Amino acid sequence: MDKKKACRIIELKTVVDDKWKGLTEKVIEWNIKQEFYDDELKLAVKKAQYELLYERATAIIDFINVVKLSLKSDL
């Protein structure tokens, strides 16, 4: 996504109006935020899902280790 943003910034810097004035940095940043809002939102959702699943997996591994110790102590 960073590569796409960089390419889009370069494209926006080449844009000029009828008076041959380019876009300001703030306008370019605002355009980038608007254009990539959905992609950033999807990425944030995927990151949150990853973190929750990772926590769940570590809890399962800990539970398995407790069960193994319990079985060993019973034998």
C-alpha positions in Angstrom: 0.0 0.0 0.0 2.9 2.3 0.7 4.1 1.9 -2.9 0.6 2.8 -4.2 0.5 5.8 -2.0 3.9 7.0 -3.2 3.0 6.6 -6.8 -0.3 8.5 -6.2 1.6 11.3 -4.4 3.9 11.7 -7.4 0.9 11.8 -9.7 -0.8 14.5 -7.6 2.3 16.6 -7.5 2.3 16.8 -11.3 -1.3 18.0 -11.4 -1.7 21.7 -12.2 -4.7 24.0 -12.5 -5.5 26.4 -15.3 -3.0 29.0 -13.8 -0.2 26.4 -13.7 -0.3 26.2 -9.9 0.3 22.8 -8.3 -1.5 21.3 -5.4 -0.2 22.1 -1.9 1.1 19.4 0.4 -2.0 19.5 2.7 -4.3 19.1 -0.3 -2.3 16.1 -1.5 -2.3 14.5 2.0 -6.1 15.0 2.2 -6.6 13.4 -1.2 -4.4 10.4 -0.2 -6.3 10.0 3.0 -9.6 10.0 1.1 -8.5 7.7 -1.6 -6.9 5.1 0.7 -9.4 5.2 3.6 -11.1 1.9 2.7 -7.9 0.1 2.2 -6.5 1.3 5.5 -9.7 0.3 7.2 -9.5 -3.2 5.8 -5.9 -3.5 6.9 -6.8 -2.4 10.4 -9.5 -5.0 10.6 -7.2 -7.7 9.4 -4.6 -6.7 12.0 -7.1 -6.8 14.8 -8.3 -10.3 13.7 -4.7 -11.4 13.6 -4.0 -10.2 17.1 -7.1 -11.8 18.5 -6.4 -15.1 16.8 -2.8 -15.0 18.0 -3.9 -14.5 21.6 -6.4 -17.3 21.3 -3.7 -19.6 19.9 -1.3 -18.9 22.7 -4.0 -19.5 25.2 -4.8 -22.9 23.6 -1.1 -23.9 23.7 -0.9 -23.0 27.4 -4.0 -25.0 28.0 -2.6 -28.0 26.1 0.6 -27.8 28.2 -1.5 -27.8 31.5 -3.4 -30.9 30.3 -0.2 -32.7 29.4 1.2 -32.0 32.9 -2.0 -33.2 34.5 -1.9 -36.4 32.5 1.8 -37.0 33.4 1.0 -36.5 37.0 -1.9 -38.9 36.9 0.4 -41.6 35.4 
